[in-house]
Amino acid sequence: MKKLIFALFVAVAATSSTSAQEYKKVFFKTQTVETNDVKVTIDGAVATARETKFKIKLINKTNDYLIYKPAESTFKIGGKSYNPTEKWVIIRPNDDGSSVLNIPGTEFLVAADYDFVLDGLYRVNTNTGGIATPDFKLPASVNDFKAGNFTVNVVKVKKTTARTDAGFKATYNGDKIGIFEPNKIAMKMPDGKEYANYHSDRKPEVFEKGKEDSFTVAWKDIPTTSGDMQKDEMTILWRDAFKEVTPDKMKSQNFTILFDKETSELKGK
């Protein structure tokens, strides 16, 4: 009896070993899940002797920003859990974004399904009040200013009668989400009239903690009856351009990443 049990054990072990070594690359099926807020597609999932990975595409169906923090998601393979380390994905309203999630390791070349928990999706509503920000004079009398947890530095200013450009670099150091909206900015001329930022059609910028980004505000063809942009003092009105928002975490989603035997047989040996 002991010999029979041992023989069965050897046979099972050999079969498992053969299954594990059968493929040089294991392929998995593409799948899509859709809710009222987001459409998620997992595509190109493969495992090799070095890693397992796939591309995740997120379509934002809302009028808010979505932020995906991959490190909060989990691969569950062979009874163990692994977290990806890729950078945040920031998705504008009614737009899409993607990332390739990669877990390095030698233990994933197995012809079997595994689980993936999509966590770390956040919704950011930008329809909120702005941070009180002091008006900024041109020509500049200071090289930097603060707007809440934003630090903003002057990079370059060019004033002519026909056009004025002012370049800045903003850094966000808060623990929430920083928002910069160019369409909120106006220029006040000496006669008191206000003019919209020439770049007001540009999309808002989203900042996580420590992120810095450069932006330019500009005005052109302002009537000289309001003031000569080259000679006269101008005042940038920031209004609600700088915001700080607490993101709302969305419900996690569970996926079973399904082994694709047909493709693995065709391409993986």
Buried (B, 14 or more C-beta within 10 A) or exposed (E): EEEEEEEEEEEEEEEEEEEBEBBEBBBBBBBEEEEEBBBBBBBEBBBBEEBBBBBBBBBBBBEBBBBBBBEBBBBBBEEEEBBBEBEBBBBBBEEBBBBEBBBEBEBBBBBBEBEBBBBBBBBBBBEEEBBEBEEBEBEEEEEEBEBBBBBBBBEEEEBEBEBBBBBBBBBBBBEBBBBBBBBBBBBBBEEEBEBBBBBBEBEBBBBBEEBBBEBBBBBEEBEEEBBBBEEBEBBBBBBBBBBBBEBEEBEEBEBEBBBBBEBBEEEBE
